[in-house]
Amino acid sequence: MASRFLVVLPQDDHVGVSQKIALALRDELRKRLQLLTRTEGGGIILRTNGEDASDGELADDIAYLRKTWASIRQAAHRSLPATLLH
């Protein structure tokens, strides 16, 4: 699922950064993301648009995506055995 700055990978542990971002900056951005996501698990990828985002903006995006994922899981649980697409 994608938001303005991030793509969330709820069933993965990968933390990545867009390849369009300069190599010298990628490690620093990856460390910031790891700090922001360390307690909740799941994977996340920083989109090119998020290169200059503040930690607060990234945290807001993470919270939005996690909330969206939780609502999707709840809807899927209620509709079993049907398949739910978002």
Phi, psi and omega in degrees: 000138184247148172233195183299315185250341191226162167236128181260141178239083190297338182248028181221162179249009183288135171242116185230168180225140180310138179288348178282348178275141182306138183305321181296332183268338185300317181297317179297316180294322178297319178296319177300316179296320179298321177293322181287335185248004189297330184273341188256344181071184183084165181257162182205146176233131177276123177282162180304323180298338182269004183305320183256012181287146177282166177299324178296317179295320179293319178298320178296318178296318179299314180298317179299313182294321178294320178295318178298316179297319179298319180291325177295316179297319179296317179296321179294320180295321179290332186261010180303144002270012180293160178265137180246130176244143178241000000 
